[in-house]
Amino acid sequence: MNNLWLGIIGLSLLVMAISQFGVLLYAARLTRRLEKLSAEIERNVKPVLARLDTISAEMERAVTVAGAQVDLVDKLFKELAGRIEQTADLLQQRLLAPAREGVAILASLRAALAAFRERRESSRRRSATENQDDAEALFIG
């Protein structure tokens, strides 16, 4: 009976050893498959990462160029606004100032004409008054 128990224990030990060996073989195969999968993923991901680096560099360059363009447009608009202001000032100096002078000249001409008219009218009034005085002096009554 002791031998029987020893045989059962030996047999169970043998079954455990075989099953552990099988698990080790399966683990080794699984490790090789995982290494192959990892290498394939790495091989497939490297070009993607390289492309992302390229895209990132291009985006950085595009942002830099866009910033420079915005600065240039801002400078152009400031320059345009300055030129518009200069043009408006020039128009005011070249057109409005002479127009004001022309209006002033016309006003002085009107005043001169009004003075001549008044002089003529006062001269007529004086003549009329003198004529009337002469007529009264001739009147015998």
C-alpha positions as CSV (number, residue, x, y, z in Angstrom):
1,M,0.0,0.0,0.0
2,N,2.9,2.2,0.7
3,N,4.2,1.5,-2.8
4,L,0.8,2.3,-4.2
5,W,0.8,5.7,-2.6
6,L,4.3,6.3,-3.8
7,G,3.4,5.3,-7.3
8,I,0.4,7.7,-7.2
9,I,2.5,10.5,-5.9
10,G,5.2,9.8,-8.5
11,L,2.6,9.6,-11.3
12,S,1.0,12.9,-10.1
13,L,4.5,14.5,-9.9
14,L,5.2,13.3,-13.5
15,V,1.8,14.8,-14.7
16,M,2.6,18.1,-13.0
17,A,6.0,18.2,-14.5
18,I,4.6,17.5,-18.0
19,S,1.9,20.2,-17.6
20,Q,4.4,22.7,-16.3
21,F,6.7,21.9,-19.3
22,G,3.7,22.4,-21.6
23,V,2.9,25.8,-20.0
24,L,6.6,26.8,-20.4
25,L,6.4,25.9,-24.1
26,Y,3.2,27.8,-24.6
27,A,4.7,30.8,-22.7
28,A,7.8,30.6,-24.9
29,R,5.6,30.5,-28.1
30,L,3.5,33.4,-26.8
31,T,6.6,35.4,-26.0
32,R,7.9,34.9,-29.6
33,R,4.5,35.9,-31.0
34,L,4.4,39.0,-28.9
35,E,8.0,39.9,-30.0
36,K,7.0,39.5,-33.6
37,L,3.8,41.6,-33.1
38,S,5.8,44.3,-31.2
39,A,8.4,44.4,-34.1
40,E,5.7,44.6,-36.7
41,I,3.9,47.4,-34.8
42,E,7.2,49.2,-34.4
43,R,7.9,48.8,-38.1
44,N,4.5,50.1,-39.0
45,V,4.5,53.0,-36.5
46,K,7.9,54.4,-37.4
47,P,6.8,55.8,-40.8
48,V,3.7,57.2,-39.1
49,L,5.8,58.9,-36.5
50,A,8.2,60.2,-39.1
51,R,5.3,61.6,-41.1
52,L,3.9,63.2,-38.0
53,D,7.2,64.9,-37.3
54,T,7.3,66.1,-40.9
55,I,3.7,67.4,-40.6
56,S,4.6,69.1,-37.3
57,A,7.6,70.8,-38.9
58,E,5.5,72.0,-41.8
59,M,2.8,73.3,-39.5
60,E,5.3,75.2,-37.5
61,R,6.7,76.7,-40.7
62,A,3.2,77.5,-41.9
63,V,2.4,79.2,-38.6
64,T,5.6,81.2,-38.8
65,V,4.8,82.3,-42.4
66,A,1.3,83.1,-41.5
67,G,2.5,85.3,-38.6
68,A,4.9,87.1,-40.9
69,Q,2.1,87.6,-43.4
70,V,-0.2,89.0,-40.7
71,D,2.6,91.4,-39.6
72,L,3.1,92.4,-43.3
73,V,-0.7,93.0,-43.8
74,D,-0.8,95.0,-40.5
75,K,2.1,97.1,-41.7
76,L,0.5,97.7,-45.1
77,F,-2.8,98.7,-43.5
78,K,-1.0,101.2,-41.2
79,E,0.9,102.6,-44.2
80,L,-2.3,102.8,-46.2
81,A,-4.1,104.6,-43.4
82,G,-1.2,107.1,-43.2
83,R,-1.3,107.7,-46.9
84,I,-5.0,108.2,-46.9
85,E,-4.6,110.7,-44.1
86,Q,-1.8,112.5,-46.0
87,T,-4.0,112.5,-49.1
88,A,-6.9,114.0,-47.2
89,D,-4.6,116.7,-45.7
90,L,-3.1,117.4,-49.1
91,L,-6.6,117.7,-50.6
92,Q,-7.6,120.0,-47.8
93,Q,-4.6,122.2,-48.4
94,R,-4.7,122.2,-52.2
95,L,-8.5,122.4,-52.7
96,L,-10.2,123.7,-49.6
97,A,-7.7,126.4,-48.7
98,P,-7.9,128.0,-52.2
99,A,-11.7,127.6,-52.2
100,R,-11.8,129.5,-48.9
101,E,-9.5,132.1,-50.4
102,G,-11.8,132.3,-53.4
103,V,-14.8,132.7,-51.1
104,A,-13.0,135.5,-49.3
105,I,-12.1,137.2,-52.6
106,L,-15.7,136.9,-53.7
107,A,-16.8,138.4,-50.3
108,S,-14.4,141.3,-50.7
109,L,-15.7,141.9,-54.3
110,R,-19.3,141.9,-53.1
111,A,-18.3,144.4,-50.3
112,A,-16.5,146.6,-52.9
113,L,-19.5,146.4,-55.2
114,A,-21.8,147.2,-52.4
115,A,-19.6,150.2,-51.4
116,F,-19.7,151.4,-55.0
117,R,-23.5,151.0,-55.2
118,E,-23.9,152.8,-51.9
119,R,-21.6,155.6,-53.1
120,R,-23.6,155.9,-56.2
121,E,-26.9,155.8,-54.4
122,S,-25.7,158.4,-51.8
123,S,-24.4,160.5,-54.7
124,R,-27.8,160.2,-56.4
125,R,-29.5,161.1,-53.1
126,R,-27.3,164.1,-52.7
127,S,-27.9,165.1,-56.3
128,A,-31.6,164.7,-55.7
129,T,-31.4,166.7,-52.5
130,E,-29.4,169.5,-54.2
131,N,-31.9,169.5,-57.1
132,Q,-34.7,169.8,-54.7
133,D,-32.9,172.5,-52.8
134,D,-32.3,174.3,-56.1
135,A,-35.9,173.9,-57.0
136,E,-37.0,175.3,-53.7
137,A,-34.7,178.2,-54.0
138,L,-36.2,179.0,-57.4
139,F,-39.7,178.7,-56.0
140,I,-41.2,182.0,-55.4
141,G,-44.0,181.9,-53.1
